[in-house]
């Protein structure tokens, strides 16, 4: 089974061998804990070198092999994921958090220092591990490396970085400034951390943090919204597509195939997704499964999901024996002349496969036009008595052929205005004319309008204050037009981000963005969401700004954290009692406020540095600051691992201390199979983060 073919995925992970451990002379000294008694002489050397020299942060030498993290096989043979035997005695917890007495443990927390085992695995394992290297050391491996408490070298390795700048410093072997994050509650620190399971139902995510697995139906929803294009920060595109396909097949095998088809139709008809390809892929799988009822339902849904030939050609690429047709002659004529071929398929190819028998005169004319061309159609019908509809259809096809042969600008404009021709009907030379673009703009579909804003501005079709700018703004602010065209908020985000930059992603086209159009795009974004009734609840919206949320969404210029921030704005515009925070492996200042425009939000989010992931922080922060919240909405990819307490446990602690029955909504921003929401807790809910129809439904459910 093949997945949707997309460009190669990007990998942002760092794979490197042992790194030099150095610190510049200008960096302030690290605050170290007092050294324990010296180790025995046998453990004090390695390959003839003093141990103190080997782990000295100012030494330019590479780390020896004995300090490298063992392979997964070696770790398993040495007792699995057991911690360093001396960490309990030293008062150190995972990732540099306190688990013992205040004194030295607090010093270690403030200085950002780890236990030796954790520091070694942090440098060579978790983020910068080489091939075959794991994330932690077993007790045997730690002892072999001479890293026990008697070694006398605790606290010399810096903590894992919390930002892109911190990562650069970290590679050189020294930590950044002390953390400005708050100290976590002692009681919470004694709970199970995110690298340990709460119960047998949990699974590991891509960073070996323990989370829950989403249901196959929720996985389907994520796939329909996000697809697998570009993969995620951790999962390659091909693997992600296969995992989603397997979830779909399980649903069909469980007898839920017709329910799957209904979901595909709902997402397509309501315009809840940014791209059609994932839905077409899912529909193709359903159409060739062994379950008869699912297969029949899939075939019936094709005409509702494949609304234009591009969709049909893409679907045919997945299933080549499809037989489908359209009934309306004029609609079919527009489609076959606008989209002549896509993905290696033409209308003629499909007619050869389908052996179509036209059921109406209009369909017969268009079929003859596809297979034989305009000349034969004209000869066949020029002597016949024609109905009004048939005559209109023939004149339309004649105009399509005529515009291809003329070089007269006025004639091109006349044909566009009379027959409502679109850009795809014209020659490249026609599109060099400013007046031709003005004629096209009058009836230009909204999707095409969003794609061509930069082109029309560069060609001076759209100039400040002219009537064309007013027309564009009027169309963008027309809620009925947006709904009819099924414009997804993601399309508006892409158009807005591209237009404001003043140049295209490819080519040399440049323009000066018009302020009125930018304002109209901002308004259009909020209008593309379904109207959400205020619940009157207190909302805490948390945006994951960790490194993994920098992954591009749907192969676009936008990353997941930016899209999450834009989604937050929809809630804050509806719910007056709402507050927005951002987090990675610590709480970071959030630049998003309710009075910001969409452009300001996108700009502000691009300035936040990335770090690790701890999805428990919003609940911990709210508890520490006594912030009352009825609903937590966390926008994340669920790749949490850095916390000393699970998000679900942190929510329960918050409920207990604040005496508020707070709910948690987890908005997944990728199509992986993980969630931090406990499926056994009725107060926690998982949803797809960019489903335009889900937000109002979920808020309504929580209100009830």
N, C-alpha and C positions, 0 to 999 in steps of 0.2 A: 504494500500500500504506500502510495506516495503522498507527501504533504504538499501544501501550496508552495510553489516554487518562488522563492524570493531571493534578493541579493544576499551574498554571504554575510553571516553575522559577524559583529564586532566583538572582540574580547578585550575587556578592560582590566583583566586580572594581571597581576605581576608575577611572573615566574622567573626566578633568578636563583643562581647558586648561592653559596655562602657569600656574605657581604662583608666588606671591611668595617670594622668597628672603630670609628674615629670621632673625635670631637674637636672643633676649632678652638683656638686659644681664646676667642672672644666670648665663648659661651660661658654663662655663669656656672659655678660648680653645682653638681647635683647634691641634693640633701640625702645622705646615705644613713642607713641604720648602723649602729655600732657593730663591728665585726665580732663574730664568735671566736672561740679559741682556734688557733691554726690547725690545719688538718695534718694527719700523719704524713710522713715523708713520702710514703709509697703513692699517695694520692695527690701529691703536690706537684707532680711534674707530668708532662705529656710530650713524648718524643724529645725528651731532653731539655724542654723549656719550662721555666717556672710557671706554675698555674696562675699566679697573680698577674704575670705579664700577659698570659694568653687572654685573660678576660678584662684587662685594663681598657676602659673606654677610650683612652687616648692612644692606644697602640695601633699602628697602621697595619698590623699583620692580619691576615685572614683568619677566621675561626678555624680551629682544627677539626678534623673529622669527628672526633669524640664529642664535640659540642653540637653536631648537626642532629636535627630531629630524625628519629628512626623511621624506616618505611612502615606502611600499615601492617605488613606481615610480621615484622619484628615487634611492633607494638602489640599485636595480638598474642604472639608467643610469649611476651613478657607480662601478660596479664591485662590486656585490653587498654582502656582509657584511664587507668588509675592515675591519681595525682602524684606529684612529687612527695616523697615520704616526709620531707621536713617542713612542708608548708604550714601544717597545723601548728607545729612547734614555733614557727616563726611568726605566726599571727597573720598569715597572708591568705587572701582568697583569690579566686580566679580573676584575671584581668586587672589586678591591682586594687581590688576593693577590700575593705576591712572585714575581717572575720574574727579578730581577736580583740585584745585590749586596745584602748585609745592610743596611747603613747606612740610607739614606733609604727604601728599600723596606720595611724592618721598621717604621720610624717610621710609614709610611703604613698598614701593616697594623694596628698597634696603635691608631692614631688612627681607623681606619675610613674613611680617605679614598680616593677613587677618582681615576683619571685624568680630566681634564676631559671627554673624549668619553664615557667610561663614566658619569660623574656626570650629564651632560646627558641621556643616554639613560635613565639610571635614574630621573631625575625626570620626564621627559616621554615616555619610551618604554616601558620594560618594565612598570612597575606603574601609572603614572599617565598613560599615553599617551592623547591625544585621538584622535578618528576619523581614520584614515588615517596615523597616526604609527607609526613602526617602533621596533625595540628597539635599534638601534645606528646610528652614523653612518659613512658611507663616507669615504674619504680626501678626496674632492673636497668633500663637505659639511663635513667638519671644517675643511678649509683655508678654505672660504668663510666659516665662522663665526669664523675667526681663532683657532682653538684649538690651533695647532701648538706645539711645544716652545718656540719663541721668544716666545710670547705672554706668558709670565711669570705665568700664573694657575693653575698646577697645584696640586691639593690643596685647593681652596677649597670644593668641594662635598662634602657628607656622603655616607656610603655608604647603600645601600638598607637599610631597617630590618629588624631581626630579630624584632620583636614588634609587637603591636598598639599598645602605647604608643610604640614607636619610630616607627611609621608616622605617628602624630599629630605627633611632633616633626619628622619628615622632611618632612611637608607644609609646615611652617613654615620649612624651609630649613636645618635644622641637625641634626647627628647626635647620637645618644645617647652614653652612656659608652663608653669603649674596649671592644672585644670581649674577653670572658673566655675565648674559645675558644683551642685550642692552635694553634701554627703548624704548617703541614703540611710534610712532608718535601720537601727541595729536589728530590730525584730525581722525586718524584711531580708536583711543580709543573711540571716540564719536560715531562710527558706531555701528551697531547691532553686538553683540557678538555671539559666536558660540552656545550658549545655547538658542538663540532666532531665529525664522525663518525669512528669507529674504522675502519669499513670501509663498503663500498657497500651492505651489508644493513641498515644502520641507517636509521631514519626520524626525523622530528622529532615531539616531543610538543606539547601545547598551549602550552608555554612556549618552544618552539623548541630545547629540549634534545634531544640525540640518544639514542634508545633503540632497542630492537628491537620489532618488531610481533609480537603473540601469534598463534598459529595460529587458524584459524577455529573449531576445536573448543574451544580454550581460551576463545575469545571467547564461544562459546555457553554454556560453563559459567558464565562471569561474568554473562552476561545472565540465565540461569536463576536465579542467586542474588540478583543486585542489581537486575535489570530496568533501566528507564531513568527511573523516577519521580523527578522533581526534577532530573534531569540530574546533572552533576558541577560542581565549582567552575569549570571552564573550558568545558564542553560543554553546550549547552542540551538540554532533554529530548527535543524532537522530533528533533533531529539525532542524538542518541545512539541513539534507538530505530531510526532508519533505518539507521544504520551496523551495528547488531546484526542487523537483518533481512537486510541485504545479505550479511553473513557466513553466515547460515543458508542463504540461497539458493545461495551458492557451494558449500556442503557438499552440498546436494541435487544441484546440477548436476554435481558431481564423483562422483556415484554413491554417496554416503554417507548418503542419506536414511534408510534403515532403521537405521543406526547412530545417527542423530540421534533417531529415535523411541525407541530403546532408552535413550538418555541421559535423555530427558524422563521416561520411565516410571521409571527408576532414581531420579532426583531426587525425583519425586513420591511413589513408594511408600516410600522410605526416609526421607521427611520431611527432606530435606537443604536445603530452601529455606524462607524465612520467608513468602513469598507465592506464590499459585498463578497470578496473572495472567500473568507472563512465560512460564510453561510452557504456559498455554492459548493465548497468542498464537503461540508457536512451533508448537504442535500444529495450530492453524488454518492456518498457512502451509503446513505439510506436507500437510494434508488437501486443499488446492486446487492443489497443484503438478501439473505434467504427467507426472511420473514415476509410473507405475502402482503399482509395488511400494511406494514411499513413501506414496502415497495410501491404499493398502489397509492398510498398517501403522498409519497415523494413525487410521483409522476403528476399527481393532481396539483401539487404545490409549485411545479416548475413555472407555469405561466404567471403565478403571483409573485414569485421571487425573481425570476429573470425578466425584468421589465424592459430592458433595452438589449439590442444585439450583443453589446460587449459582455453583458452578463451571460447571455446564452452561449457565446463563443467560449467563454471561460468554463462554463459548465460542461460543454461538449468536450473540452480538453480533459476533463475528469471522466466523462462517460460518453463514449463516441457513438453509441447507438440510440441516442435520444431522438424522438420524433415529436416535433412540436411546431405549431404555426400560429399566426395571428389572424384575426378576423377582419379588422377594419382596414380597408384599402389605403386611405390617406395616411393613417398612422404607420402602416407598414411601409409605404413609399418613403416617408420621412426617415424611418429607421434604416432602411436598406441603402438609401443614398447618403445618409450622414455617416453611418458606420459600415464601410464596405468590407473590411476584414479586421480581425483581431486575433492575436495569439496563433497565427498560422492558419486560421480558418476563415473561409469566405461564405457568403450566402449560397453560392453555387455548390460548394462542398456539402453543405447541409441538405440542399435539395436532392443531391445525388443519393445521399444516405437515406432520406426520409421517403422518397417516392411519393411526393405530395400530390394529392388530388384536390385542386382548388374547389372550395365550396361556394365561392361568390365570384362575380365578374371582376371586382376590384382586386381580389387575391390572384385571379388568373392573369390580369394585366401585369401586376408586380412580379409574379413568377416568371412570366415571359420576358420581362425587362431584365431580370437577373440573369437568365440563362441565354437569351438571344440578343439583348441590347435594344436600344431605343429605336434604331432604324427599322427593325422588323416589327416592333410594336406599332410604330406609326403607320407602316404599310398595311398592317392587318386591320386597324381600326379607323382609318381615314374615311372609308366609304360607309361605315356602319352608323345606324341611328343610335345615339348614346343618351344615357340618362344624365341628369345634372351632375350627380356625384362622379360618374365615370368621366365626363368631360373635364371636370375640375381636376381629377387625378391625372389625366393625360396632359393637361396644361402644366401641371406641377412638374411632371417628369420632363417635359419639353424645356421648361425654365432651367432645370438642373443641368441639362445638356448644353443649353445655350450659354449659360454663365461660364462654362469651361472654355468656350471658344472666343469670347469677346474680350477686348482690351479697353473698351470704352468705359470710363469710370461712371458716367451718368447712366449708362445702360445697366451696369452692375448694381448701382444703387436702386434703380427702378425695379429690377428683378427681386432684390432683397425685400423692398417695401411691399411689392405686390404679392409675392408668394411666400414671404416670411422665411427666406433662405437663411441658413446659419453658416458660421465660420467654416465648418468642414466642407461645405459645398464649393468654396471659393479656391482660387489659385493663390499661390504664395505672393505673386506680384500684386494681386488685388489688395492684400493685407498691408501693403506699404502706404495705402491711401488713408489719410485722416478722415475724409468724408465717408469712406466705406465703413470704417469703424463706428462712426456716428450713426450710420444707418443700421448696423448690426446691433448696436447698443439698445435701440428702441424695444426690441423683442427678445433680447438676449436672456437665456435661462439663467437662474441665479448661480448654479454651479459653475457655468462658464464665466459668469461675471466675476466670481471670486478668483478664478484662475487668471483672468486677464486684467485685473486692476493695475498691475505694474506696467503691462504692455501699453494700455490706453493712456496711462499717465506719462510714460516715456514718449509717446507719440503726440503729446499735447492735446489729445482728445479730452482728457480731464484736466482742466485748468481751474485754479481757485476762482470761485464765484460764478462759473458758467453754468448753463442749463443742464449740461451733461452730468456735472457733479451733483446737482440737485436731484436729478433722476436716479443716479446711483444710490444716493443716501435714502431716497424715498423707497426704493426697492429693498434695501438692506434693513430698513426699519418696519417693513410690512410683514407683520406676524403671519398673516394668511398665506402670503407668497412663500415665506420660509417653511411653513408647515407643508404646503402643497409640494414644494420641491424636495421635501425630506432632507433639508440641510441639517447636518449633524454639527454640534458645537465644535467638534474637533476640526472640521473643515474651516470654520470661522477662525479658530485659533491659528491654524496654519496660514490662512490668508492674512491675518492681522500681523503675525510675526514676520512673514515674508515681505509684506508691503511696507512695514515701518522701517525695515533695514535699508530700503532704497535701491536694492539690486537683487537679481535673481540668484538662485543657488548654482545655476550653470549659465554659461554664456556671458556676454558683456553688457547686457541690458541694465541701464541705471535710470533712476527717476527720483524726484523729490516728493515725498509723501504729502498728501493733502490732509490737513488737520480735520476737516469736516468728514472726510471718508474714514479716518481713524476713529472718530467719535461714533460714526454709524456702525462700524465693525464692532466696537465695544457694546453698543446697544443690541446688535444682532446676536451676539454671543448669548446674552441672557434670555433673549426671546426664543432661541432655539430649544430651550428647556421647557418641559411642560410646567404649567402653573402649579406651584407648590403652596398649599395653604399653611400659614404659620401654625405651629403647634403650641407656642407659648412656653416651651420647655427651655431649660438652660443648657446651652451647647458648648462643649469644648472640642474644637477642631484641631487635630494634630497632624502635621505634615512630616512625613519621613524624608529627611534630606541627606540620608546616608549615601555612600558612594554608589551602591547598587541602584539607587533611584536616579542616577544620571543616565541610565540606559534609555536610548531613544524609543519612543512609542510609535508603533505602526510604521516604522521605517521613515519617520518624519524628522523635522528639525527640532522638535520639542522632546524634552526628557520627561520622565514619569513624575518627578517632583514638581515641575512647572505645571503640568496638567493637573496634578493634585491641588496646587494652589488655586488654579482657576476654578476647580470644582468647589473649593472652600468658599469662594466668593459668591457662588450661587446660594449656598446655605446662609451666609452672613447677610445677604440682601433680603432674605426671607425671615430669618429668625433674628429678632432684634437683640435678644439676650444671648449673644454668642461671642466666643473668644478664640483667637487663632494662635497656636504655638507651633514651633518646629523643633525637631529632635533628630539626633543621630545616635551616638553612644553617650551623649549628654544633651541637656536642653540648650538650645541656641537661640539667640534673639531672633524673633520672627518679624520681618519687615512688612508683613501684609496687614493692612487695616481695611475696615469696611468702606471707607470713603475713597479708596483707590480706584483708578480706572484699570481696565484689563491690561493696557500697555504698561502701566506702572507696576502691576503685579508681576508680569513677565520679566521686566527689567530687574526688579528687586530680588526675585528668586534666583536669577542667574548669578548673583553676587555671594550667595551663601556657600561656604566651604563644606566639603563632604567629609564624612567620618564613618564609624561603624554603625551598627544597628541595635538599638535596645527599645523595643516597642512597649516596655513597661513604664517608661519615663513619664508619659503624659499623666498616668494615674498617680504615680509617685509624686510628681510635681504638684498636682492638684491637692493631694493629701498634705504635703509639707506646707503649702501656702494657704490651706483651708479654703480652696476655691470650690464653690458649690457647682456641681454639674449634674444634670439629669441624664444627659446623653454624651458619651464620648464617641466621636467619629475619627477613626485613625486611617489616614490614607498611606498605604505602605505596600511593599512587595512581599511582606511577611517573612523576609529573610533575617529574622532576629536571632541574635546569639550572644550579644555582649553584656546582657544584664545578669544580675545576681538573683533575680526573681522573675517568674513567668508573668506575662501580661495578665493572664486570667486570674492569677493569685493576687496581683497588685490591685486589680479591680475589686476583688472580694475584700481585701484589706481596706480599700477606700470606702466601700459600702459600710463596713463595720465601724470605722472611725467616724465617718461623717454622718452616719445614720441616714443615708440617701440610697434608695434602690436604683442606683445608676445603671444605665444600659450601655453596651458597647456595640458599635457598628464598625465592622472592619471593611474598608473599601480596598479590594485587591486591585493593584495597578498593573499587574502582569497576568499572563495566562498560565502561571505555574499552579501546582496543586496544593499549595500550603495556605493555612490560615492560623491566626493567633486566637480566633474565637473558639471557645469551648463548645462543641456541639451539644453537650449535655446540660448547658446552662441556658435557660430560656431567655435570659437577659443579654445574651450575646448573639450577634447576627453577622453573617458574611454576605457580601454583595460585590458585584462587579463595579469597579470604580468609575467607569465612563459609560455606563448604560443610562441613556437619557431618560428612560422610563422607569428606572429602578428607584431613583432618589425620592420621588413623590410617594411611591408605594411604601418604601421602607419607613419614611418619616410618618406616614399615616399609620402603619402598623405599630410603631413605637408610641404614637400618640394614644392608641387604643389600649 
